[in-house]
Amino acid sequence: MTLDTKVWDALERHSRDSPSRVAVLGEGAHLTYRELADRVRIYIRSMRSRGVSRRDLIAVTIEEGPDAIAALLAGFVSGIVFVWMDTAQPEPRRQLLLDDCRPRGMLTTSGGDLRIDWFDSMGAGTPLPDDTACLVYTSGSTGIPKGIVQFRDNLEQFCAWFADEVRLGASSRMLQLANMTYDAAYAEILTGILAGASLIAPDANVKRDVASVSDLMDRTDPTHMILVPSVCRYLLQVRAGRRSSPRRAVEVVGLFGETLPPDLLGGVRKHFPDARVYNLYGPTEATLATFYRVPHDFADHVVPIGWPIPGREVMLHSDSAEADADTGEIWIRSRYLAHGYVNRDQETRERFLPDPSGVPGVRIYRTGDIGRRLADQSLVFVGRLDDEVKIRGVRIQLGEVEATVRSAPGVTHASVRFFPEHEGGPRLAAYLQPLPASKVDVRTAHRYVADRLPPAMVPSAYVVLDELPLTSTGKVDRSKLPNPWDVPDRQPGSEADAKGLDPTALELGRIWRDVIGCPDVTVDDDFFAVGGTSLLAPQVIAGVQASFGVRLPLQAVFQQSRLGDFAELIESNRS
């Protein structure tokens, strides 16, 4: 077979020169470079024999780990375009993505073999450019997720540069933590393969649980890892709570996807004392755009996002002047940009601009981010022009969350506010205005939203207001929406409260206290109201399985967030 990508050339070379070197280290299994190359060939032949052709768009649900990595590589090097489906997301959300992009079929595995189920009702599939790498969905301001058509050369160019920049080589072990639904997973995997490194590939349950990630680190001793700052903070808290030894094998910690708080650097230095730390910035539309090597003695109050990655030029555009300004919207000029948005031609034209110089293949992407240039010409991130926020690296348009909350039973108007500096990590709060002469049940609203949005997009608190505060122009004034967590510290539950709990609820309350660090709880307490987050939810699921022998889906924490309801769910599954 003829495959003409740099990634395939590298995979073949490593399988020939170092066939027994570990390429993918999974849970209880591994693949050498020879085995990985063979499996990629088998997957390509299998897809072609089942009628899948270059440029076909295929939805994929393959469990995270070695099989998923082999499948991702097979699709990438053969020109078959994957859109990965996250089985932890609510079914209505997954169906929304399928309806939007209309893939030709769904790819799964059974006993190590590929299976394709064709979607006759989807039509012929969405036409995509020949050099499309993958389709990645992010939140959309209109309430509908939008698919970013990623350019293959964009990923290959970035990954080749990054492997060289962080000195990734044959003796390196890259921790692969990003979910396959994100382009960050492609970046981790392709970077590792280009460098001939070993990829540490945990399953989805480990990836969602920072405590399990910490255990995995102690077992596998990674040298390189890329983390979202809020996830990194939880990881450091877990390691500090366990008094875990510093991991001196870690050579590089890359932080991306959120603003990097300076106070996080001290913890990184303590737990990974020999690591070089990078602050990485860039939207999916450019994979990444800038980088900053954080000096070991850094002590400023703002961590820069740094300088452009080779192949990218960063300009700051201000309406007040045509020339490059010191503060303005970050525009990325490059030939390494995504093709645009699937089925959104108008938005593609608005965000991807032709190069004024007319250089072939070069365009400009308007990020919507605001940046400021320092005296040394490095950049700092200032904020956004719109309502986009980031929680655990996930791009979230508040408009999409508001549209879902607004459609909940009994709600006439809704708004959502972002609290980036919450003690438990960045959070969303929803504010509901009831229909006239109606009442809104917040638990019903919460379950309605949790059934339709991914965990990171589900608000942690719900506040019912008679009317939402408005500005003079009639828009919701988010600054006047009350902070749901700005209340006196909760007192531990009374003895009467504790006596009112049945044994299942008592044990579940203990699990909550151990995971969250909250006071005693009652049957009416809500997981998120007492300090729970989506990052802590996997630990609750693990605690329930250990204590009750009941295996529940992660979504149960969001759908049954009241302690009494969750306890009833446990009992119904036990019986």
C-alpha positions as CSV (number, residue, x, y, z in Angstrom):
1,M,0.0,0.0,0.0
2,T,1.2,3.6,-0.7
3,L,0.8,6.0,2.2
4,D,2.5,9.3,1.8
5,T,2.6,11.0,5.2
6,K,5.5,11.8,7.4
7,V,3.9,9.9,10.2
8,W,3.6,6.6,8.2
9,D,7.3,7.0,7.1
10,A,8.3,7.4,10.7
11,L,6.2,4.4,11.9
12,E,7.7,2.2,9.2
13,R,11.2,3.3,9.9
14,H,10.9,2.6,13.7
15,S,9.3,-0.8,13.0
16,R,12.2,-1.7,10.8
17,D,15.1,-0.2,12.8
18,S,13.7,-0.9,16.4
19,P,11.0,-3.5,16.0
20,S,10.9,-4.6,19.6
21,R,10.8,-1.1,21.1
22,V,7.6,-0.4,23.0
23,A,5.4,2.0,21.0
24,V,2.2,1.9,23.1
25,L,2.0,0.9,26.7
26,G,-1.6,0.1,27.7
27,E,-3.3,-1.2,30.7
28,G,-2.0,-4.8,31.0
29,A,-0.8,-4.8,27.4
30,H,1.6,-3.2,25.0
31,L,2.4,-2.9,21.3
32,T,6.0,-2.9,20.0
33,Y,6.7,-0.7,16.9
34,R,6.5,-3.7,14.7
35,E,3.2,-4.8,16.2
36,L,1.8,-1.3,16.0
37,A,2.8,-0.9,12.3
38,D,1.3,-4.4,11.5
39,R,-2.0,-3.5,13.3
40,V,-2.2,-0.2,11.4
41,R,-1.8,-2.0,8.1
42,I,-4.5,-4.5,9.1
43,Y,-6.9,-1.7,10.1
44,I,-6.3,0.1,6.8
45,R,-7.0,-3.1,4.8
46,S,-10.0,-3.9,6.9
47,M,-11.5,-0.5,6.4
48,R,-10.9,-0.6,2.6
49,S,-12.3,-4.1,2.3
50,R,-15.5,-2.8,4.0
51,G,-15.8,0.0,1.4
52,V,-14.3,2.9,3.3
53,S,-12.4,5.2,0.9
54,R,-10.1,8.2,1.2
55,R,-11.9,11.4,2.3
56,D,-14.8,9.4,3.8
57,L,-16.1,10.8,7.0
58,I,-16.5,8.0,9.6
59,A,-17.7,8.3,13.2
60,V,-15.6,6.2,15.6
61,T,-16.4,4.7,19.0
62,I,-13.3,2.6,20.0
63,E,-12.3,2.3,23.6
64,E,-9.3,4.5,24.6
65,G,-6.0,2.6,24.6
66,P,-3.8,0.7,22.1
67,D,-6.6,-0.2,19.8
68,A,-7.8,3.4,19.6
69,I,-4.2,4.7,18.9
70,A,-3.8,2.1,16.1
71,A,-7.1,3.1,14.6
72,L,-6.4,6.8,14.8
73,L,-3.1,6.2,13.0
74,A,-4.8,4.1,10.3
75,G,-7.3,6.7,9.6
76,F,-4.7,9.5,9.6
77,V,-2.2,8.0,7.3
78,S,-4.8,6.6,4.8
79,G,-6.7,9.8,4.4
80,I,-9.9,8.5,6.1
81,V,-11.5,11.2,8.2
82,F,-12.5,10.3,11.7
83,V,-15.0,12.1,14.0
84,W,-14.6,10.5,17.4
85,M,-17.7,10.0,19.6
86,D,-17.4,10.1,23.3
87,T,-19.5,7.4,24.8
88,A,-19.5,9.3,28.2
89,Q,-21.4,12.1,26.6
90,P,-25.3,12.0,26.7
91,E,-26.8,10.3,23.7
92,P,-28.7,13.4,22.5
93,R,-25.4,15.2,22.3
94,R,-23.8,12.5,20.2
95,Q,-26.8,12.4,17.9
96,L,-26.6,16.1,17.5
97,L,-23.0,15.8,16.2
98,L,-24.0,12.9,13.9
99,D,-26.9,14.9,12.5
100,D,-24.6,17.9,11.9
101,C,-21.8,16.2,10.0
102,R,-23.6,13.1,8.5
103,P,-20.8,10.5,8.5
104,R,-21.1,7.5,6.2
105,G,-20.9,5.0,9.0
106,M,-19.8,4.1,12.6
107,L,-16.5,2.3,13.2
108,T,-16.2,0.1,16.3
109,T,-14.0,-2.9,17.4
110,S,-15.1,-6.3,18.4
111,G,-12.5,-8.8,19.7
112,G,-9.7,-6.7,18.1
113,D,-11.4,-6.7,14.7
114,L,-12.9,-3.6,13.1
115,R,-16.6,-3.3,12.4
116,I,-18.4,-0.7,10.3
117,D,-22.1,0.0,10.5
118,W,-23.3,2.1,7.6
119,F,-25.7,5.0,8.1
120,D,-28.1,4.7,5.1
121,S,-30.2,7.6,6.5
122,M,-27.2,9.9,6.7
123,G,-26.9,10.3,2.9
124,A,-23.6,10.2,1.1
125,G,-21.7,11.9,3.8
126,T,-20.3,15.4,4.2
127,P,-17.7,16.3,1.4
128,L,-14.4,17.3,2.8
129,P,-11.0,18.5,1.4
130,D,-8.6,15.7,0.4
131,D,-6.0,16.6,3.0
132,T,-8.4,16.6,6.0
133,A,-7.0,14.9,9.1
134,C,-10.0,14.7,11.3
135,L,-13.2,16.5,12.3
136,V,-13.2,17.9,15.9
137,Y,-16.3,19.4,17.5
138,T,-16.3,22.3,19.9
139,S,-19.0,24.4,21.5
140,G,-21.0,26.7,19.3
141,S,-22.4,30.1,20.2
142,T,-25.7,29.4,18.5
143,G,-26.5,26.4,20.8
144,I,-25.3,23.9,18.2
145,P,-21.8,22.4,18.4
146,K,-19.5,23.3,15.5
147,G,-17.1,20.9,13.7
148,I,-13.6,22.1,12.9
149,V,-12.2,20.5,9.7
150,Q,-8.5,19.9,10.7
151,F,-5.7,20.1,8.1
152,R,-3.3,17.2,8.0
153,D,-0.2,19.3,7.3
154,N,-1.1,21.5,10.3
155,L,-0.8,18.6,12.7
156,E,2.3,17.0,11.1
157,Q,4.2,20.3,11.1
158,F,3.3,21.2,14.7
159,C,4.1,17.7,16.0
160,A,7.5,17.5,14.2
161,W,8.4,20.9,15.7
162,F,7.1,20.0,19.2
163,A,9.0,16.7,19.3
164,D,12.2,18.5,18.5
165,E,11.5,21.4,20.9
166,V,10.9,19.1,23.9
167,R,13.6,16.7,23.0
168,L,11.3,13.7,22.6
169,G,13.2,10.6,21.5
170,A,13.4,6.8,21.5
171,S,14.0,6.6,25.3
172,S,11.1,9.0,26.1
173,R,7.7,8.0,27.5
174,M,4.8,10.3,26.5
175,L,1.7,10.3,28.7
176,Q,-1.3,10.3,26.4
177,L,-4.1,11.8,28.4
178,A,-6.3,13.7,26.0
179,N,-9.6,12.2,25.0
180,M,-9.7,11.0,21.3
181,T,-12.5,13.5,20.6
182,Y,-9.9,16.4,20.9
183,D,-7.2,17.3,18.5
184,A,-4.8,17.3,21.5
185,A,-5.0,13.5,21.3
186,Y,-3.8,13.6,17.7
187,A,-1.0,16.0,18.8
188,E,0.2,13.7,21.6
189,I,0.1,10.5,19.5
190,L,1.6,11.9,16.3
191,T,4.4,13.6,18.3
192,G,5.3,10.4,20.0
193,I,5.3,8.3,16.8
194,L,7.3,10.9,14.9
195,A,9.9,10.8,17.6
196,G,9.9,7.0,18.1
197,A,8.9,7.4,21.8
198,S,6.7,5.1,23.9
199,L,3.1,6.3,24.4
200,I,1.6,5.5,27.8
201,A,-2.1,4.9,26.8
202,P,-4.6,4.6,29.7
203,D,-8.2,3.7,29.2
204,A,-11.0,6.3,29.4
205,N,-11.7,5.7,33.1
206,V,-8.1,6.4,34.1
207,K,-8.0,9.5,32.0
208,R,-11.0,10.9,33.7
209,D,-9.7,10.3,37.2
210,V,-6.7,12.3,38.4
211,A,-6.1,9.8,41.3
212,S,-5.8,7.0,38.8
213,V,-3.5,9.2,36.6
214,S,-1.2,9.7,39.6
215,D,-1.1,5.9,40.2
216,L,-0.3,5.4,36.5
217,M,2.6,7.9,36.7
218,D,4.1,6.0,39.6
219,R,3.9,2.7,37.6
220,T,5.1,3.9,34.3
221,D,7.4,6.9,35.0
222,P,6.6,9.2,32.1
223,T,9.1,11.7,30.9
224,H,6.8,14.0,29.0
225,M,3.2,15.1,29.6
226,I,0.8,17.8,28.5
227,L,-1.9,18.9,31.0
228,V,-4.7,21.5,31.3
229,P,-3.8,23.7,34.3
230,S,-6.9,22.9,36.3
231,V,-6.3,19.1,35.8
232,C,-2.6,19.6,36.8
233,R,-3.7,21.4,40.0
234,Y,-6.0,18.4,41.0
235,L,-3.1,16.0,40.2
236,L,-0.7,17.9,42.4
237,Q,-3.3,18.0,45.2
238,V,-3.7,14.2,45.0
239,R,0.0,13.7,45.1
240,A,0.5,16.1,48.0
241,G,-2.3,14.4,49.9
242,R,-0.7,11.0,49.4
243,R,2.8,12.4,50.2
244,S,3.9,11.0,46.8
245,S,7.6,11.2,46.0
246,P,8.6,13.8,43.4
247,R,8.9,12.3,39.9
248,R,12.4,13.2,38.7
249,A,11.9,11.3,35.5
250,V,9.5,13.9,34.2
251,E,11.5,16.1,31.8
252,V,8.7,18.2,30.3
253,V,5.4,19.5,31.6
254,G,3.4,21.3,28.9
255,L,0.4,23.3,30.1
256,F,-2.3,24.3,27.7
257,G,-6.0,25.0,27.2
258,E,-6.5,27.5,30.0
259,T,-4.8,30.5,31.5
260,L,-1.8,29.3,33.5
261,P,-2.0,30.7,37.1
262,P,1.5,31.6,38.4
263,D,0.8,30.0,41.7
264,L,0.6,26.6,40.0
265,L,4.2,26.7,39.0
266,G,5.4,26.2,42.6
267,G,3.6,22.9,42.8
268,V,4.9,21.8,39.4
269,R,8.4,22.5,40.5
270,K,8.0,20.7,43.8
271,H,6.5,17.5,42.3
272,F,8.4,17.5,39.0
273,P,11.7,19.2,40.1
274,D,13.7,18.4,36.9
275,A,11.0,19.3,34.4
276,R,11.1,22.1,31.8
277,V,7.7,23.8,31.9
278,Y,6.0,25.2,28.8
279,N,2.9,27.4,28.6
280,L,1.3,26.6,25.3
281,Y,-1.4,28.7,23.6
282,G,-3.6,28.2,20.5
283,P,-7.1,27.4,19.3
284,T,-7.9,24.1,17.6
285,E,-8.1,26.0,14.3
286,A,-4.3,26.4,14.5
287,T,-3.5,23.4,16.7
288,L,-1.2,25.6,18.8
289,A,0.1,29.1,18.0
290,T,2.6,30.2,20.6
291,F,4.8,28.8,23.4
292,Y,6.7,30.1,26.4
293,R,9.5,28.2,28.2
294,V,8.8,29.2,31.8
295,P,12.1,30.1,33.6
296,H,12.8,28.1,36.7
297,D,13.0,31.3,38.8
298,F,9.8,32.8,37.2
299,A,8.1,35.1,39.8
300,D,5.9,37.4,37.8
301,H,2.1,37.8,38.3
302,V,1.2,36.8,34.8
303,V,2.6,33.9,32.8
304,P,3.1,35.0,29.1
305,I,1.9,32.8,26.3
306,G,5.2,33.6,24.6
307,W,6.2,33.7,21.0
308,P,4.9,32.2,17.7
309,I,5.6,28.6,17.0
310,P,7.6,28.3,13.7
311,G,5.3,28.6,10.7
312,R,2.9,31.0,12.4
313,E,2.9,34.7,12.7
314,V,0.9,36.4,15.4
315,M,-0.6,39.9,14.9
316,L,-2.7,42.0,17.3
317,H,-5.5,43.6,15.5
318,S,-7.2,46.7,16.8
319,D,-10.1,48.6,15.3
320,S,-8.4,51.8,16.2
321,A,-5.6,51.3,13.8
322,E,-4.7,49.1,10.8
323,A,-1.2,48.6,11.9
324,D,-0.1,45.9,14.4
325,A,-1.1,47.2,17.9
326,D,0.3,46.5,21.4
327,T,-3.2,45.2,22.5
328,G,-5.8,43.7,20.3
329,E,-7.4,40.6,18.9
330,I,-5.0,37.8,18.3
331,W,-4.8,37.0,14.6
332,I,-2.8,34.0,13.4
333,R,-1.2,34.2,9.9
334,S,-0.1,30.8,8.6
335,R,-0.4,28.1,6.0
336,Y,-1.0,25.7,8.9
337,L,-4.6,26.4,9.7
338,A,-7.8,24.3,9.8
339,H,-9.8,24.3,6.6
340,G,-12.8,25.9,8.4
341,Y,-16.1,24.8,9.9
342,V,-18.3,22.0,8.5
343,N,-21.6,23.2,7.1
344,R,-20.8,26.8,8.3
345,D,-19.6,28.6,5.2
346,Q,-20.5,32.1,6.5
347,E,-18.7,31.6,9.8
348,T,-15.7,30.1,8.0
349,R,-15.4,33.3,5.8
350,E,-15.8,35.5,8.8
351,R,-13.0,33.8,10.9
352,F,-10.6,32.7,8.2
353,L,-9.4,35.6,6.1
354,P,-7.4,35.6,2.9
355,D,-3.8,36.7,3.2
356,P,-3.5,40.4,2.3
357,S,-0.1,39.7,0.7
358,G,-1.6,37.0,-1.5
359,V,0.9,34.3,-0.5
360,P,-0.5,31.0,-1.8
361,G,-1.8,28.7,1.0
362,V,-1.5,31.4,3.7
363,R,-4.6,32.7,5.5
364,I,-5.4,34.6,8.7
365,Y,-7.5,33.2,11.5
366,R,-9.3,35.6,13.8
367,T,-9.1,33.9,17.3
368,G,-11.5,36.1,19.2
369,D,-8.8,36.2,22.0
370,I,-7.4,39.5,23.2
371,G,-3.6,39.7,23.6
372,R,-1.1,42.2,24.8
373,R,2.6,42.5,23.7
374,L,5.3,42.9,26.3
375,A,8.5,44.8,25.9
376,D,10.4,41.6,24.9
377,Q,7.7,41.1,22.2
378,S,6.2,38.1,24.0
379,L,2.5,37.9,24.4
380,V,0.1,37.6,27.3
381,F,-3.5,36.5,27.1
382,V,-5.9,39.2,28.2
383,G,-9.4,37.8,27.6
384,R,-12.1,37.2,25.0
385,L,-14.2,39.3,22.7
386,D,-17.2,37.0,23.1
387,D,-18.7,34.6,25.6
388,E,-16.4,31.7,25.1
389,V,-14.7,30.3,28.3
390,K,-12.6,27.3,29.0
391,I,-13.2,24.6,31.7
392,R,-10.5,21.9,32.0
393,G,-9.4,22.8,28.5
394,V,-12.8,22.4,26.9
395,R,-14.0,25.4,24.8
396,I,-17.4,26.4,26.0
397,Q,-19.7,29.0,24.4
398,L,-22.0,30.3,27.2
399,G,-24.7,30.7,24.5
400,E,-24.8,27.0,23.9
401,V,-25.2,26.2,27.6
402,E,-27.8,29.0,28.0
403,A,-29.8,27.6,25.0
404,T,-30.0,24.2,26.7
405,V,-30.9,25.6,30.1
406,R,-33.6,27.9,28.5
407,S,-35.3,24.8,27.0
408,A,-35.6,23.1,30.4
409,P,-39.2,22.6,31.7
410,G,-40.8,25.7,33.2
411,V,-38.0,28.1,32.2
412,T,-38.7,31.2,30.1
413,H,-35.3,33.0,30.3
414,A,-31.9,31.8,31.4
415,S,-28.3,33.0,31.7
416,V,-25.0,31.3,32.6
417,R,-22.1,32.9,34.5
418,F,-18.5,31.7,34.5
419,F,-16.6,31.7,37.8
420,P,-12.9,31.1,36.9
421,E,-11.4,31.6,40.3
422,H,-13.6,29.2,42.3
423,E,-11.7,27.3,44.9
424,G,-12.7,24.0,43.4
425,G,-11.7,25.1,39.9
426,P,-13.5,27.0,37.2
427,R,-17.3,26.5,37.3
428,L,-20.5,27.5,35.6
429,A,-23.7,28.7,37.4
430,A,-27.1,28.8,35.7
431,Y,-29.8,31.4,36.4
432,L,-33.4,30.5,35.6
433,Q,-36.4,32.8,35.2
434,P,-39.6,30.8,35.4
435,L,-42.5,31.0,33.0
436,P,-45.3,33.3,34.3
437,A,-47.3,31.7,37.1
438,S,-45.0,28.8,37.1
439,K,-42.3,27.2,39.2
440,V,-38.9,25.7,38.3
441,D,-37.6,22.6,40.0
442,V,-33.9,23.0,40.0
443,R,-33.2,19.3,40.3
444,T,-35.4,18.6,37.2
445,A,-33.6,21.4,35.3
446,H,-30.2,20.0,36.3
447,R,-31.1,16.5,35.1
448,Y,-32.5,17.9,31.9
449,V,-29.2,19.8,31.2
450,A,-27.0,16.8,32.3
451,D,-28.9,14.6,29.8
452,R,-28.0,16.9,27.0
453,L,-24.5,18.4,27.6
454,P,-21.0,17.0,28.2
455,P,-19.9,17.0,31.9
456,A,-17.6,20.1,31.5
457,M,-20.6,22.1,30.2
458,V,-23.1,21.2,32.9
459,P,-23.5,24.1,35.4
460,S,-22.6,23.3,39.0
461,A,-25.2,25.5,40.6
462,Y,-28.8,26.6,39.6
463,V,-30.4,29.8,40.9
464,V,-34.0,30.7,40.3
465,L,-34.7,34.5,40.0
466,D,-38.0,36.3,39.5
467,E,-36.3,38.3,36.8
468,L,-32.8,38.3,35.3
469,P,-30.9,41.6,35.8
470,L,-30.6,43.6,32.6
471,T,-28.3,46.3,31.2
472,S,-29.7,49.6,29.8
473,T,-29.6,47.9,26.4
474,G,-31.8,45.0,27.5
475,K,-29.1,42.4,27.7
476,V,-28.5,40.2,30.7
477,D,-26.0,41.8,33.1
478,R,-23.9,38.8,34.1
479,S,-21.9,40.9,36.6
480,K,-25.1,41.3,38.7
481,L,-25.9,37.6,38.8
482,P,-25.3,36.4,42.4
483,N,-22.5,34.0,43.2
484,P,-24.2,30.8,44.4
485,W,-21.1,29.9,46.5
486,D,-20.8,33.2,48.2
487,V,-22.5,32.1,51.4
488,P,-21.2,31.4,54.9
489,D,-19.3,28.2,55.3
490,R,-21.5,25.2,55.7
491,Q,-21.7,23.7,59.1
492,P,-21.4,19.9,59.5
493,G,-24.7,18.1,59.4
494,S,-26.5,17.6,62.7
495,E,-26.8,14.4,64.6
496,A,-30.4,14.3,63.5
497,D,-29.4,14.6,59.9
498,A,-27.0,11.7,60.2
499,K,-29.7,9.6,61.9
500,G,-32.0,10.3,59.1
501,L,-29.8,8.6,56.6
502,D,-30.2,5.0,55.7
503,P,-27.0,2.8,55.5
504,T,-26.6,3.4,51.8
505,A,-26.9,7.1,52.1
506,L,-24.5,7.2,55.1
507,E,-21.8,5.3,53.1
508,L,-22.4,7.5,50.1
509,G,-22.0,10.6,52.3
510,R,-18.7,9.2,53.6
511,I,-17.5,8.7,50.0
512,W,-18.5,12.3,49.2
513,R,-16.6,13.6,52.3
514,D,-13.5,11.6,51.4
515,V,-13.5,12.7,47.7
516,I,-14.6,16.4,48.1
517,G,-13.4,17.2,51.6
518,C,-16.9,18.6,52.5
519,P,-18.6,18.5,55.9
520,D,-21.3,15.9,56.8
521,V,-24.1,15.9,54.3
522,T,-27.8,15.2,54.2
523,V,-30.1,13.5,51.7
524,D,-31.0,16.9,50.2
525,D,-27.4,18.0,49.6
526,D,-26.2,18.3,46.0
527,F,-22.9,16.9,44.9
528,F,-21.9,20.1,43.1
529,A,-23.3,22.5,45.8
530,V,-21.0,20.9,48.4
531,G,-17.9,21.3,46.3
532,G,-18.0,18.4,43.8
533,T,-16.7,18.9,40.2
534,S,-16.6,16.8,37.1
535,L,-13.0,16.1,37.8
536,L,-13.9,14.5,41.1
537,A,-16.9,12.6,39.7
538,P,-14.8,9.5,38.6
539,Q,-13.6,9.1,42.2
540,V,-17.1,8.9,43.4
541,I,-17.9,6.3,40.8
542,A,-14.9,4.3,41.9
543,G,-15.8,4.6,45.6
544,V,-19.4,3.4,44.9
545,Q,-18.0,0.4,43.0
546,A,-15.6,-0.4,45.9
547,S,-18.2,0.0,48.7
548,F,-21.3,-1.4,47.0
549,G,-20.1,-3.6,44.2
550,V,-22.2,-1.4,41.8
551,R,-20.8,-0.2,38.5
552,L,-22.5,3.1,37.5
553,P,-21.8,5.3,34.5
554,L,-20.0,8.6,35.1
555,Q,-23.2,10.4,33.9
556,A,-25.0,9.2,37.0
557,V,-23.2,11.8,39.1
558,F,-24.6,14.5,37.0
559,Q,-28.1,13.1,36.5
560,Q,-28.6,12.1,40.2
561,S,-26.5,14.8,41.9
562,R,-28.7,14.9,45.1
563,L,-27.4,12.5,47.7
564,G,-30.7,10.9,48.3
565,D,-31.4,10.3,44.6
566,F,-27.9,8.8,44.1
567,A,-28.4,6.5,47.1
568,E,-31.7,5.3,45.6
569,L,-29.9,4.7,42.3
570,I,-27.3,2.6,44.0
571,E,-30.0,0.5,45.8
572,S,-32.0,-0.1,42.6
573,N,-28.8,-1.3,40.9
574,R,-27.9,-3.6,43.9
575,S,-31.4,-5.2,43.8
